[in-house]
Amino acid sequence: MLINLFSYCTVSVAGGTFTLFHFLFSLGESFFITMTASPPSARIITLPRIAILALILVAIFFFRDTFLPTESPYRSHSTSPAHLHTQPDQASHYESESTTQDKSSSSSSSSSTTPSVHYATNTSASDEPESCLSVPGADNVLIMLKTGATELYQKLPTHFMTTFTCVPHFMIFSDLAQNFADIPIHDAIAPISSHFRDHHEDFELYRKLQQYQREGQNLHALSGSGGWNLDKWKFLPMLHQAFESAPAHIEWFLLMEADTSISWTNLLQWLRTMDPTKPYYLGAQNVIGSTTFAHGGSGVVISRRAADLLETKRRSLGQTTYDAVWEETTSTSCCGDEIVARAFLDVDVPLTPAWPLIQGETVSSIDWKPDHWCTVALTWHHVTPIEIDSLFQFETSWIANHGWETPYLYRDVFEHFIDRHISVNRTAWKNLSKDHRFVRPDLLALPSQMREEPPTTPFEQLRPYEQAAVESQDACAEACRRHRKCVQWMFAPEGRCYLGDVVRFGGSDEQREGGAGGGRGGQEAGPWVSGWMQERVQRFKSGFEGCEVRWHG
């Protein structure tokens, strides 16, 4: 039996042994050989031999974990921060009819037996009260994310690892039906009539994507080849698919894009200030012609009542007839989000402006105006995956400190991401100053000027200190000081000084160094240098202490 025990231990530790265990094994082996090789008279069990055997057995017991592992080295972990209490077993799945009914019956709203085609978690809100999935209102929101097959693998993973870990219901729409792991990607183009899909020039990329998928080619290779023309066709079809498939307890729909970042906690708190039984179509207002519409990339919020009105109109005309009318309209329009506004106007649901809660800038490009400072921050657009992750980490930290009932404002975003970075001048940096642009007159005729914004005032009409501002960064900073509203400046060595009346952060200008051309005497231009007027920035911030939270656009 002792031989069998030692043999088992030898196999167990083969992958990762400890020197101590080898020693014990050798000791036991010597003991056994001595016992078996000795003459019968020498095999008497003595106290020292018993002690050695006991020592070996005790050592094997205490060090058993080194050769008997208790868990797999490939243990899976939850992708959500611990303080959000998202359970590892809350893995999402493609929901069946029965699980949809279970989820609907646990909702505070009316239950539904309609099969769901949206992607959802298998843990209902009532099963895990501390989960971020069960925050009040979360189970009543369906997010529609619009993307494209050529960018899907670059942009989707970040969403699934961050905000969407707390979103119970979402649908991903693209221009190609496929799966991302076990997540279904819906083809928003498929419902469009073959009359357009097979022949219209806007669908050239779509037809190419179908071919590449059949042939197993790299879809990313088609990036930049007609995606914009195809994109406008996705809007109405994806809305219809989402509205039709959503369970009855869904009260709100949010349309976003793959480069949109949303604040989940702020969104849920904001939606509680409105009644979903009223027809709401909300977003950052833009105008094309006579149509005021919600900018799609900034995020569009639609109430259940507005969705029902749209679908009722579609059914009353007949889906085929209705879709044919709007397909023809889309073919002559520039933008899908503008088409959405016209479709809602057709059922008497105009846009309710929601800017600046919903807006289309990044943390680096936004102008930190009074309109923003005390407003609840909901969305950002044109954000990179890294920026989405940074905003998510900021939000999870905020929730850990303040809970799910306290919104964060643009002010809080500024203090976390921007404030410490504008305390000094920054070299090779453009802070997007543009309210007053002073340019040396001899630069205006150079080809490099085509890449720059024109001066705001002819050089000869400038005050002497403004003309001097193009000579050095110190003179540029002095010009900012003498402009009462100026809070920041940026200077380019070839002779440009731009002043800004609102704070912006901007971004790196390292690629410009030695490569822009147009410097004095034919020399290459150097990078921009940026600075901020610290006292004026602090004065701006202190002017809003104790301000009331702004919940509406």
Summary of the structure (lengths in Angstrom):
residues: 553
radius of gyration: 32.4
end to end distance: 80.3
largest distance: 119.6
contacts: 1737
relative contact order: 0.08
helix: 45%
strand: 15%
